[in-house]
Amino acid sequence: PLSTSPITQTTGSFGIVFAIESDAADGVGPLITSFGIHVDSGSMQSTNGKFAYEVYALKQAGYYADTNRNFTSTLVFDYRGELDQWNLIAEGQILETDLTTDVKTLSVQQADYFAIPFENFQPTRIPPNGGQQSFYVTLKANGLQYADPSSGLALNDVVSVTRGDDLFAPKILVGEGTISYPFPANSPFLYITRQFVGKLYYETDCPSQQPSMSMVPSTSPTVVESYSPSESPTLSFPPSAVPTSMDSEVPSSAPSAAYVEEVRSGLVLSLGLDECTYDENGKPTELSEEEKSGVAATVQETAAADAAAKDVTNVQVEVTGVGVVGCRRRLSGDDRRLPTASSAIDFSMVITGEYRPIRRPGSSGPPPPASMDLGAIAEDSINRDPDKFVKDLQARAPADSALNQAAGVEVQAVEAPPKGAPAVMLTRRPTLSPTEPVVAMITIEEGEEKSSVLLICIVIVGGTIVLLLAFLLFRHAERKAAKKRRKKLERARSEKESDALAKLENDKNAWQLAYNGSDIKQVVHPGAHNMRYSDGAPPHHQYPPPPMYHNGAPNQYGYQQDPLMHPNQSAYHHHPSSILDGYDTQME
């Protein structure tokens, strides 16, 4: 086998895509028969003590992507993520008992090495005379180990290996690490330069000894079979015509009718910068799409491993907004906050993934737990090693990017906006205590000045109209209440007058009845003269003489009646009731 040079420190994710090149003097090309890989044995606890692996070979010879490329150029060809352009040449599972210790590839000795069995690997030939063949080695969970390129190496450079005595040994080239399973398509920012760590098993065609010369061929073939197999046996993995009676131990990557549910969360990430940067107009420098994509790719790569441990795959990160805010520095031993030239960049992100729980055929998958929060998973993953996150971010950033000044990172999971809603700038949860006031500057772009002024005018006019309508409603309600009060007072006055008139009428009727029904009898006055009076009132000092009316004739009682009065009306009607009462008493 061909072993990579010993590595002191590795990193890892789901898989790696790279190319193998034959020697320029090799006129046949080596036959790749297997790979030896390193895995993160500690991550097996989250995958039930096993890893599922797959190895693909590009259907056509050559590099897997255009070699003359960068993050901004248009690629002539790019087969990353297009599985229909790759052949599956090996698959299986890795148990903890299958891991061994390799002394050649890693300086740190631990049981994390696995060699793919030859019977599970379909041999693949590398084109001769310096030809290339691309391979994609991956796990279905985060756990494959690879390494950062050695000092000075770039993409498609030759990796240092232990060649042995084979002068025509193949060359392993620097490739790219993938952050999900399967590797994403049309996302160049989700790949980062990495080199393969492990062993490469291959075969070469050795020339036979000088053949013997025979003048006459044999009449029949030899009885003894040949000891060597054919040059390149082919192995295929077609599906069987009849399903097997036992369930497979490892589910396929995307089984039909599988339980899949999308999970969605929000995330706010803040990067502290040493100083503020401004453009020629005095405004904070805006980040390019390349820089935003690099931040999203770094978050995705960091969170993908922990998400896969909870059966969440195909993690995608989208930057929905970027804001630049001023920072304040707290002086040592002092509670004052003094403004400085430093700043922070806030990234508003939405993280989505597919929840694919392992299930047996015929059973429905369980729903995601209530605690399934991709934002919280990403927050824990970044906070576990924030320095590494910043380094990975800066490795993706352009040389002149402000992200290279990042001195720290703060991250917080928030609630994501509903699916299909317009992109918004997410904010952190409110703090427990009020923060200091922040002076905000509103800037209006040159092309948006007229529309902004028009919007301000509309707001002012609308507010004025609302105030006028409120005033008119208040005046209308006040007038209505006053009118109601007036009606109530008039009704009370009318009822009082009616009651007074009714009382007077009742008094009048009562007096009339008392006068018409009185029985005046002849009485003997108990005076000194002992006189009898049959007409008129007795001459007593208690009874004042009745009034005399003009042109009146004495009636039967000796009183005169006013001829202007109604015949049924009595002159006593004009006397006080107290006098009449006293008179009636004496008469009785």
C-alpha positions as CSV (number, residue, x, y, z in Angstrom):
1,P,0.0,0.0,0.0
2,L,0.9,3.6,-0.4
3,S,0.7,5.5,3.0
4,T,0.5,9.2,3.5
5,S,3.2,10.8,5.6
6,P,2.6,10.8,9.4
7,I,0.2,13.6,10.5
8,T,0.4,15.1,14.0
9,Q,-3.1,16.7,14.0
10,T,-6.2,15.9,12.0
11,T,-9.6,17.5,11.6
12,G,-12.7,15.9,10.1
13,S,-16.3,16.0,8.8
14,F,-18.4,13.8,6.6
15,G,-16.1,13.1,3.6
16,I,-13.4,14.2,1.2
17,V,-13.2,14.4,-2.6
18,F,-9.8,14.2,-4.2
19,A,-7.9,13.0,-7.3
20,I,-5.2,10.3,-7.8
21,E,-2.7,10.7,-10.5
22,S,-0.6,8.0,-12.2
23,D,3.1,8.4,-12.8
24,A,4.1,9.9,-16.1
25,A,6.2,6.9,-17.0
26,D,3.5,4.4,-16.1
27,G,2.2,3.2,-19.4
28,V,-0.6,1.0,-17.9
29,G,-1.8,2.9,-14.9
30,P,-2.2,1.5,-11.3
31,L,-5.3,-0.5,-10.3
32,I,-6.8,0.9,-7.0
33,T,-8.1,-2.0,-4.9
34,S,-9.0,-0.4,-1.6
35,F,-8.6,2.5,0.8
36,G,-7.5,2.7,4.4
37,I,-9.2,5.5,6.3
38,H,-9.2,7.1,9.8
39,V,-12.4,7.8,11.7
40,D,-13.3,9.5,14.9
41,S,-14.0,6.6,17.3
42,G,-15.4,8.9,19.9
43,S,-18.3,9.9,17.6
44,M,-19.4,6.3,17.3
45,Q,-21.3,6.6,20.5
46,S,-23.8,8.9,18.8
47,T,-24.3,6.5,15.8
48,N,-25.0,3.3,17.8
49,G,-21.4,2.2,17.7
50,K,-20.9,2.0,14.0
51,F,-20.3,4.1,10.9
52,A,-21.7,3.6,7.4
53,Y,-19.2,4.3,4.6
54,E,-19.3,4.8,0.8
55,V,-16.7,5.2,-1.9
56,Y,-17.4,6.7,-5.3
57,A,-15.3,7.0,-8.5
58,L,-16.0,9.6,-11.1
59,K,-17.5,8.0,-14.3
60,Q,-15.1,9.8,-16.5
61,A,-11.4,10.2,-16.0
62,G,-9.9,13.5,-14.9
63,Y,-10.4,16.0,-12.2
64,Y,-13.8,16.3,-10.4
65,A,-13.9,20.1,-11.0
66,D,-12.3,22.8,-13.1
67,T,-8.7,23.4,-11.8
68,N,-8.7,27.0,-12.9
69,R,-11.3,28.2,-10.4
70,N,-11.9,30.5,-7.5
71,F,-15.0,31.5,-5.5
72,T,-16.0,34.1,-8.0
73,S,-15.2,32.5,-11.4
74,T,-17.6,30.5,-13.6
75,L,-16.5,26.8,-13.7
76,V,-16.3,25.0,-17.0
77,F,-17.2,21.8,-15.2
78,D,-18.0,20.8,-11.6
79,Y,-19.2,17.3,-10.6
80,R,-19.3,18.0,-6.9
81,G,-22.6,16.9,-5.5
82,E,-23.8,15.3,-8.8
83,L,-24.0,11.7,-7.7
84,D,-25.4,10.6,-11.1
85,Q,-21.9,11.4,-12.5
86,W,-20.2,9.0,-10.0
87,N,-20.1,5.2,-9.6
88,L,-20.5,3.6,-6.2
89,I,-17.5,1.2,-5.9
90,A,-17.6,0.4,-2.2
91,E,-20.0,0.5,0.7
92,G,-20.4,-1.1,4.1
93,Q,-20.2,-0.4,7.8
94,I,-17.5,0.1,10.4
95,L,-17.8,-1.3,13.9
96,E,-15.7,-0.4,16.9
97,T,-14.2,-3.9,16.8
98,D,-13.0,-3.3,13.2
99,L,-10.7,-0.4,14.2
100,T,-7.0,-0.9,14.5
101,T,-3.9,1.2,15.2
102,D,-1.8,2.4,12.3
103,V,1.8,3.4,12.9
104,K,2.5,5.0,9.6
105,T,-0.2,7.6,8.9
106,L,-0.7,9.3,12.4
107,S,1.7,10.3,15.0
108,V,-0.9,9.9,17.7
109,Q,-1.4,6.1,18.2
110,Q,-5.0,5.2,18.8
111,A,-7.5,2.6,17.4
112,D,-9.1,4.6,14.6
113,Y,-7.9,3.0,11.4
114,F,-10.1,0.9,9.1
115,A,-9.1,-0.8,5.9
116,I,-12.0,-1.4,3.5
117,P,-12.1,-5.2,2.7
118,F,-11.0,-6.0,-0.9
119,E,-14.1,-8.0,-1.5
120,N,-16.2,-4.9,-0.8
121,F,-14.2,-2.7,-3.2
122,Q,-14.6,-2.6,-7.0
123,P,-11.1,-2.1,-8.4
124,T,-10.7,1.1,-10.4
125,R,-7.8,1.8,-12.8
126,I,-6.1,5.2,-13.0
127,P,-5.4,6.4,-16.6
128,P,-1.8,5.9,-17.6
129,N,1.0,8.4,-18.2
130,G,0.0,11.0,-15.6
131,G,-3.8,10.6,-16.0
132,Q,-6.1,11.5,-13.1
133,Q,-9.1,9.7,-11.5
134,S,-11.3,11.4,-8.9
135,F,-12.7,9.7,-5.8
136,Y,-15.2,10.6,-3.2
137,V,-14.8,8.9,0.2
138,T,-17.5,9.6,2.8
139,L,-19.3,8.5,5.9
140,K,-23.0,8.9,6.4
141,A,-22.3,10.7,9.7
142,N,-19.7,13.1,10.8
143,G,-16.5,11.2,11.7
144,L,-14.1,10.9,8.7
145,Q,-10.6,12.2,9.6
146,Y,-8.5,14.3,7.2
147,A,-5.9,17.0,7.6
148,D,-5.1,20.6,6.6
149,P,-2.7,20.8,3.7
150,S,0.9,20.7,4.6
151,S,2.8,23.9,4.5
152,G,2.8,25.5,1.0
153,L,0.4,23.0,-0.6
154,A,-2.6,24.1,-2.5
155,L,-5.5,22.4,-4.2
156,N,-4.4,19.5,-6.5
157,D,-0.8,19.6,-5.3
158,V,0.9,16.3,-4.6
159,V,0.6,15.0,-1.0
160,S,3.7,13.7,0.7
161,V,3.6,9.9,0.9
162,T,5.7,6.9,1.8
163,R,6.6,5.6,-1.6
164,G,8.5,2.5,-0.8
165,D,10.5,1.0,-3.6
166,D,7.9,1.5,-6.3
167,L,9.3,4.2,-8.6
168,F,6.0,4.4,-10.5
169,A,3.7,4.7,-7.5
170,P,0.5,6.8,-8.0
171,K,0.3,10.3,-6.5
172,I,-2.4,11.5,-4.1
173,L,-3.5,15.1,-4.7
174,V,-4.8,17.7,-2.3
175,G,-8.6,17.7,-2.3
176,E,-11.6,19.3,-0.5
177,G,-13.5,18.3,2.6
178,T,-17.3,18.1,2.5
179,I,-19.5,19.2,5.4
180,S,-22.6,17.0,4.7
181,Y,-23.8,13.8,3.3
182,P,-24.1,13.5,0.4
183,F,-21.8,16.3,-0.6
184,P,-23.7,19.5,-1.7
185,A,-24.0,20.6,-5.3
186,N,-23.7,24.1,-6.7
187,S,-22.2,25.3,-3.4
188,P,-18.5,26.1,-3.9
189,F,-18.4,27.9,-0.6
190,L,-19.2,24.7,1.3
191,Y,-15.9,23.1,0.4
192,I,-12.5,23.8,2.0
193,T,-9.1,22.6,1.0
194,R,-8.1,19.4,2.8
195,Q,-5.8,16.4,2.2
196,F,-6.5,12.7,2.5
197,V,-5.0,10.8,5.5
198,G,-4.7,7.0,5.2
199,K,-3.5,4.3,2.8
200,L,-4.0,3.6,-0.8
201,Y,-4.0,-0.1,-1.9
202,Y,-3.2,-0.6,-5.5
203,E,-1.8,-3.2,-8.0
204,T,0.5,-2.7,-11.0
205,D,1.0,-5.0,-14.0
206,C,4.4,-6.6,-13.8
207,P,6.0,-7.7,-17.0
208,S,6.3,-11.5,-17.4
209,Q,9.4,-13.4,-17.9
210,Q,10.7,-13.8,-21.5
211,P,8.3,-16.3,-23.1
212,S,9.5,-19.6,-24.4
213,M,9.6,-20.1,-28.0
214,S,7.8,-22.9,-29.6
215,M,7.6,-23.8,-33.2
216,V,4.3,-25.7,-33.0
217,P,1.5,-24.7,-30.6
218,S,0.0,-27.3,-28.4
219,T,-3.0,-29.2,-29.7
220,S,-5.1,-28.6,-26.5
221,P,-5.2,-26.2,-23.6
222,T,-3.2,-27.0,-20.5
223,V,-5.0,-28.8,-17.7
224,V,-3.6,-26.7,-14.9
225,E,-5.4,-23.3,-14.5
226,S,-3.5,-20.0,-14.3
227,Y,-2.5,-18.8,-10.8
228,S,-3.2,-15.1,-11.5
229,P,-6.6,-13.6,-11.9
230,S,-7.6,-11.6,-15.0
231,E,-6.2,-8.1,-15.3
232,S,-9.1,-6.2,-14.1
233,P,-12.1,-8.2,-12.7
234,T,-15.3,-6.2,-12.6
235,L,-17.6,-6.3,-9.6
236,S,-21.1,-4.9,-9.8
237,F,-23.7,-4.3,-7.1
238,P,-27.0,-4.6,-8.9
239,P,-30.2,-5.0,-6.8
240,S,-31.4,-8.5,-6.4
241,A,-34.6,-9.5,-8.2
242,V,-36.2,-10.7,-5.0
243,P,-35.8,-8.8,-1.7
244,T,-33.8,-10.5,1.0
245,S,-35.6,-12.0,4.0
246,M,-33.6,-10.1,6.6
247,D,-33.5,-6.3,7.1
248,S,-30.4,-4.5,6.2
249,E,-28.4,-3.3,9.1
250,V,-27.7,0.1,7.7
251,P,-30.6,2.1,6.0
252,S,-30.0,3.6,2.6
253,S,-29.2,7.3,2.3
254,A,-32.6,8.2,1.0
255,P,-35.1,5.3,1.4
256,S,-38.4,5.5,-0.4
257,A,-41.3,6.5,1.8
258,A,-38.8,7.4,4.5
259,Y,-39.9,9.7,7.4
260,V,-38.5,13.1,6.6
261,E,-39.4,16.3,8.3
262,E,-37.8,19.7,7.9
263,V,-36.5,21.5,11.0
264,R,-35.9,25.3,10.9
265,S,-34.2,27.6,13.4
266,G,-32.6,31.1,13.5
267,L,-29.2,32.2,14.6
268,V,-27.5,35.5,15.3
269,L,-23.7,35.5,15.1
270,S,-21.6,38.5,16.1
271,L,-17.9,38.9,15.1
272,G,-15.9,41.5,17.1
273,L,-13.5,43.5,15.0
274,D,-10.4,45.5,16.1
275,E,-11.5,48.6,14.3
276,C,-14.2,50.0,12.2
277,T,-13.7,50.1,8.4
278,Y,-15.4,52.7,6.2
279,D,-15.7,53.2,2.5
280,E,-14.9,56.4,0.6
281,N,-18.4,57.8,1.5
282,G,-17.8,57.4,5.2
283,K,-20.2,54.5,5.5
284,P,-19.4,51.2,7.2
285,T,-17.9,48.8,4.6
286,E,-20.4,46.3,3.4
287,L,-19.5,42.6,3.1
288,S,-19.5,40.9,-0.3
289,E,-21.5,37.9,-1.2
290,E,-18.4,35.8,-1.1
291,E,-17.7,36.8,2.5
292,K,-21.4,36.1,3.5
293,S,-21.2,32.7,1.9
294,G,-18.0,31.9,3.7
295,V,-19.6,32.7,7.0
296,A,-22.6,30.5,6.2
297,A,-20.3,27.6,5.1
298,T,-18.3,27.8,8.3
299,V,-21.4,27.7,10.4
300,Q,-22.7,24.8,8.4
301,E,-19.5,22.8,8.7
302,T,-19.3,23.4,12.4
303,A,-22.9,22.4,13.2
304,A,-23.2,19.5,10.7
305,A,-21.6,17.0,13.0
306,D,-23.7,17.6,16.1
307,A,-26.8,17.8,13.9
308,A,-26.1,14.4,12.3
309,A,-25.8,12.9,15.8
310,K,-29.5,13.8,16.3
311,D,-30.5,12.4,12.9
312,V,-30.6,15.7,11.1
313,T,-28.9,15.8,7.7
314,N,-28.6,18.1,4.8
315,V,-28.0,21.1,7.0
316,Q,-28.2,24.4,5.1
317,V,-27.4,27.9,6.3
318,E,-28.6,31.1,4.7
319,V,-27.5,34.6,5.7
320,T,-30.6,36.8,5.7
321,G,-29.1,40.0,6.9
322,V,-25.8,41.7,7.9
323,G,-25.5,44.7,10.3
324,V,-22.6,46.7,11.6
325,V,-22.9,48.0,15.2
326,G,-20.6,50.1,17.4
327,C,-18.9,48.5,20.3
328,R,-18.0,49.9,23.7
329,R,-15.1,48.9,25.8
330,R,-15.3,48.6,29.6
331,L,-12.2,50.0,31.3
332,S,-10.5,47.7,33.8
333,G,-11.8,48.4,37.4
334,D,-14.2,51.0,36.2
335,D,-17.9,50.9,35.4
336,R,-17.7,53.5,32.7
337,R,-18.1,52.5,29.0
338,L,-16.0,54.6,26.6
339,P,-16.7,54.5,22.9
340,T,-13.8,53.2,20.8
341,A,-13.1,52.7,17.1
342,S,-13.9,49.0,17.3
343,S,-17.1,47.5,15.8
344,A,-19.0,44.3,15.5
345,I,-20.7,42.6,12.6
346,D,-24.0,40.9,13.3
347,F,-25.1,38.1,10.9
348,S,-28.7,37.0,10.8
349,M,-29.0,33.4,9.7
350,V,-31.7,30.8,9.1
351,I,-30.6,27.1,9.5
352,T,-32.6,24.3,8.0
353,G,-32.1,20.6,8.0
354,E,-33.9,17.3,7.3
355,Y,-34.8,15.1,10.3
356,R,-34.3,11.5,9.1
357,P,-34.7,9.1,12.1
358,I,-33.6,5.5,11.6
359,R,-36.6,3.2,11.2
360,R,-37.4,-0.3,10.3
361,P,-39.5,-1.2,7.2
362,G,-43.2,-1.0,7.9
363,S,-42.8,1.4,10.8
364,S,-43.3,5.2,10.9
365,G,-40.5,7.4,12.0
366,P,-40.8,9.2,15.3
367,P,-41.5,13.0,15.2
368,P,-38.7,15.3,16.1
369,P,-38.3,16.0,19.8
370,A,-39.5,19.3,21.1
371,S,-35.9,20.3,21.9
372,M,-34.8,19.9,18.3
373,D,-33.4,23.4,17.7
374,L,-30.7,23.7,15.0
375,G,-29.9,27.2,16.2
376,A,-29.1,25.8,19.7
377,I,-27.1,23.0,18.1
378,A,-25.1,25.4,16.1
379,E,-24.6,27.7,19.1
380,D,-23.2,24.8,21.2
381,S,-21.0,23.6,18.4
382,I,-19.4,27.1,17.9
383,N,-19.1,27.8,21.6
384,R,-17.3,24.5,22.1
385,D,-14.2,25.9,20.2
386,P,-14.8,29.5,19.1
387,D,-11.1,30.0,18.2
388,K,-11.2,27.2,15.7
389,F,-14.4,28.6,14.3
390,V,-12.8,32.0,13.7
391,K,-9.7,30.3,12.1
392,D,-11.9,28.3,9.7
393,L,-13.8,31.4,8.9
394,Q,-10.7,33.4,8.1
395,A,-9.4,30.5,5.9
396,R,-12.4,31.0,3.6
397,A,-12.3,34.9,3.7
398,P,-10.5,36.8,0.9
399,A,-7.1,38.3,1.8
400,D,-8.5,41.9,2.0
401,S,-11.6,40.9,4.0
402,A,-12.6,42.6,7.2
403,L,-13.3,39.2,8.6
404,N,-9.5,38.6,8.9
405,Q,-9.6,41.1,11.8
406,A,-12.2,39.0,13.8
407,A,-11.1,38.8,17.4
408,G,-14.0,37.0,18.9
409,V,-17.4,35.5,18.2
410,E,-20.7,35.5,20.1
411,V,-23.7,33.4,18.9
412,Q,-27.2,33.0,20.1
413,A,-30.1,30.9,18.8
414,V,-33.4,32.7,18.1
415,E,-36.7,31.9,16.5
416,A,-36.6,31.7,12.7
417,P,-39.2,33.6,10.7
418,P,-41.9,31.5,9.0
419,K,-41.1,29.8,5.8
420,G,-41.8,32.0,2.8
421,A,-41.6,35.2,4.8
422,P,-39.5,38.0,3.4
423,A,-35.9,38.2,4.7
424,V,-35.6,40.1,7.9
425,M,-32.7,41.0,10.3
426,L,-33.0,38.8,13.4
427,T,-32.1,40.3,16.7
428,R,-31.0,38.7,20.0
429,R,-33.4,38.1,22.9
430,P,-33.8,41.1,25.2
431,T,-31.3,41.4,28.0
432,L,-32.3,41.0,31.6
433,S,-31.4,44.6,32.4
434,P,-31.8,47.6,30.1
435,T,-28.8,48.4,27.9
436,E,-27.3,51.7,27.4
437,P,-28.9,54.0,24.8
438,V,-27.4,53.5,21.3
439,V,-27.3,56.4,18.9
440,A,-28.4,55.2,15.5
441,M,-27.6,57.0,12.2
442,I,-30.1,56.7,9.4
443,T,-28.5,56.9,6.0
444,I,-30.4,57.3,2.8
445,E,-28.9,56.0,-0.4
446,E,-28.8,58.4,-3.3
447,G,-31.2,56.4,-5.4
448,E,-33.7,56.1,-2.5
449,E,-33.8,59.7,-1.4
450,K,-37.0,60.7,-3.1
451,S,-38.9,57.6,-2.1
452,S,-37.8,58.0,1.5
453,V,-38.9,61.7,1.6
454,L,-42.2,60.7,0.1
455,L,-42.6,58.0,2.7
456,I,-41.9,60.5,5.5
457,C,-44.5,62.9,4.1
458,I,-47.1,60.2,3.9
459,V,-46.5,59.3,7.5
460,I,-46.8,62.9,8.6
461,V,-50.0,63.5,6.6
462,G,-51.5,60.2,7.8
463,G,-50.7,61.1,11.5
464,T,-52.3,64.5,11.1
465,I,-55.5,63.0,9.6
466,V,-55.7,60.5,12.4
467,L,-55.4,63.4,15.0
468,L,-58.2,65.4,13.3
469,L,-60.5,62.4,13.1
470,A,-59.9,61.8,16.8
471,F,-60.7,65.4,17.6
472,L,-63.9,65.4,15.6
473,L,-65.1,62.2,17.2
474,F,-64.4,63.7,20.6
475,R,-66.4,66.9,19.7
476,H,-69.3,64.8,18.4
477,A,-69.4,62.7,21.5
478,E,-69.3,65.8,23.7
479,R,-72.3,67.5,21.9
480,K,-74.3,64.3,22.0
481,A,-73.8,64.1,25.8
482,A,-74.8,67.7,26.3
483,K,-78.0,67.2,24.3
484,K,-78.8,64.2,26.4
485,R,-78.3,66.1,29.6
486,R,-80.7,68.9,28.4
487,K,-83.4,66.5,27.5
488,K,-83.1,64.9,30.9
489,L,-83.4,68.3,32.7
490,E,-86.5,69.2,30.6
491,R,-88.1,65.9,31.4
492,A,-87.5,66.4,35.1
493,R,-88.9,69.9,35.1
494,S,-92.0,68.8,33.2
495,E,-92.7,66.0,35.6
496,K,-92.3,68.4,38.5
497,E,-94.8,70.9,37.1
498,S,-97.2,68.1,36.3
499,D,-97.0,66.9,39.9
500,A,-97.6,70.4,41.3
501,L,-100.7,70.9,39.0
502,A,-102.0,67.5,40.0
503,K,-101.6,68.3,43.7
504,L,-103.5,71.7,43.2
505,E,-106.3,69.9,41.4
506,N,-106.6,67.3,44.1
507,D,-106.8,70.0,46.8
508,K,-109.5,71.8,44.8
509,N,-111.6,68.7,44.4
510,A,-111.2,67.8,48.0
511,W,-112.4,71.3,49.2
512,Q,-115.3,71.2,46.7
513,L,-116.5,67.9,48.0
514,A,-116.1,69.1,51.6
515,Y,-118.1,72.2,50.9
516,N,-121.0,70.6,48.9
517,G,-121.3,67.8,51.4
518,S,-121.4,69.9,54.6
519,D,-124.7,69.9,56.7
520,I,-125.2,73.2,58.4
521,K,-127.6,73.0,61.3
522,Q,-129.3,75.5,63.5
523,V,-127.5,75.7,66.8
524,V,-127.9,77.7,69.9
525,H,-124.9,79.8,70.6
526,P,-123.8,79.2,74.1
527,G,-123.4,82.9,74.6
528,A,-124.9,85.2,77.3
529,H,-127.9,86.2,75.1
530,N,-128.9,82.6,74.5
531,M,-130.2,83.5,71.0
532,R,-131.1,81.1,68.2
533,Y,-129.7,81.7,64.8
534,S,-131.2,80.0,61.8
535,D,-129.4,82.0,59.2
536,G,-125.9,83.4,59.0
537,A,-122.9,82.9,61.1
538,P,-123.1,83.5,64.8
539,P,-121.7,86.8,66.1
540,H,-118.8,85.4,67.9
541,H,-115.4,86.9,68.2
542,Q,-113.9,83.6,66.9
543,Y,-115.6,83.9,63.5
544,P,-114.7,87.0,61.5
545,P,-117.6,88.4,59.5
546,P,-117.7,87.0,56.0
547,P,-116.7,89.3,53.2
548,M,-119.3,91.2,51.3
549,Y,-119.2,91.2,47.6
550,H,-120.6,93.9,45.3
551,N,-124.1,93.6,43.8
552,G,-124.7,90.5,45.8
553,A,-127.8,89.4,47.6
554,P,-127.7,87.6,50.9
555,N,-128.2,83.9,50.5
556,Q,-129.9,81.6,52.9
557,Y,-126.9,81.8,55.2
558,G,-126.8,85.5,55.3
559,Y,-123.8,85.8,52.9
560,Q,-123.8,87.6,49.7
561,Q,-122.7,86.0,46.5
562,D,-120.9,87.6,43.6
563,P,-123.1,87.4,40.6
564,L,-119.9,87.1,38.4
565,M,-119.1,83.8,40.0
566,H,-120.4,80.6,38.7
567,P,-123.7,79.5,40.4
568,N,-122.0,76.3,41.6
569,Q,-119.1,78.2,43.1
570,S,-119.3,79.5,46.6
571,A,-117.8,82.5,48.1
572,Y,-116.1,80.2,50.6
573,H,-113.9,79.2,47.8
574,H,-112.1,82.5,48.4
575,H,-111.7,82.0,52.2
576,P,-108.8,80.3,53.7
577,S,-109.3,76.6,54.4
578,S,-108.4,77.2,58.0
579,I,-111.4,79.6,58.5
580,L,-113.8,77.2,56.9
581,D,-112.6,74.4,59.0
582,G,-113.1,76.3,62.2
583,Y,-116.5,77.4,61.1
584,D,-117.6,73.9,60.2
585,T,-116.5,72.7,63.6
586,Q,-118.6,75.4,65.4
587,M,-121.6,74.5,63.3
588,E,-121.3,70.9,64.2
